[in-house]
Amino acid sequence: MKVLVVIVNYRTPGLTVDCLKSLAPEIARVGDVQVVVTDNKSPDDSVAVIGDAIKSLGYGSWCRLIPLEKNGGFAYGNNEALKQYGCSRDACVAHSTEELATQASQLPKPEYIWLLNPDTIVLDGALTELVRFMDENPAVGIAGGRAVNRDMTVRNSAFRFHSPLGEIEGALRFAPVSKALKNYIVAPGVPEKPEKVDWVSGASMMIRREVFEKVGLLDDGYFMYYEETDFCLRAARGDFSCWYVPQSRIVHLVGQSSGVTGAKRGAKRRPKYWFQSRARYFKNNHGPLTMHTANVSWLIAYPAGRLWQALRGKRRDDPPQLWWDFLRYNYLPCNR
């Protein structure tokens, strides 16, 4: 198989069906592509709606729906599909039924895996450009495409790894400091041509199968957020580079399931799992000392940044009670 596309759905059946519709022309162009939609035990009619759409639209020859037994998060939902196609260091994986286990042994291994969010619209060339880039650059392990909004304005989808200095810059947002720490800004300017980056958005991430075989699957200890950052860092440590490919474009309707990003981000408090994911990333990859350094850096810089913006008469579109939630989820035992 050339490409396996994995889409994880949770309570967004309409968006998932729209994503499949936009993906269909690209599959016809590339050929030898299979799509797996996993559903993270959505408490709505997602399974019925998506299943009926696959049948009625005639997508059954290239698209499968796998209802999962629990909502284990984004990484878990992807991993359950990847395991069935042998995309891991442990090719023989346990499945919940003999039927799945038998099926897994018969499924072909893909050359590339495209992780695609359900709240995306695949634009012309999105898949073909990523496949072309990976084919032409065999040393590249991961490639991510350009994300745009509904109005076609460009979103950040190419990033640097998080660090204590990057936490200071992001929390403070003070021009002289940002200039001094320009090499640590997590979301720098968006490149206009293919460029090597630290990590790319998991909304559109093409991964060579050998990366999974060497570094393992996504860490499903992350419920949501930071899992793609963690994976790209592990891949980099395994000598696989990550590239941003702007010729591949998707519309990303961000935050439709979680509300953590997108238009809703300033309207609701950030969930506990976001802080847990952030802490896991720093602790697992850089150790407790760096994690606490990053935490203290943010806790000091954020109020200063809020004060600076207020003095300038500008409003920050931050979630309510962000500083307090950061403190309590990281350091108050009853909330950890």
Buried (B, 14 or more C-beta within 10 A) or exposed (E): BBBBBBBBBBBBBEBBBBBBBBBBBBBEEBEEBBBBBBBBBBEEEBBEBBBBBBEEEEBEEBBBBBBBEEBBBBBBBBBBBBBBBBBBEEEEBEBEEEEBBEEBEEBEEBBBBBBBBBBBBBBEBBBBBBBBBBEEBEEBBBBBBBBBBEEEEBBEBBBBBBBBBBBBBBBBBBEEBBEEBEEBBBBBEBBEEBEEBBBBBBBBBBBBBBBBBBBBBBBBBBBBBBBBBBBBBBBBEEEBBBBBBBBBBBBBBBBBBBBBBBEBBEEEBBBBBBBBBBBBBBBBBBEEEBBBBBBEBBBBBBEBBBEBBEEEEEEEEBBEEBBEBBBBBBEEEEEE
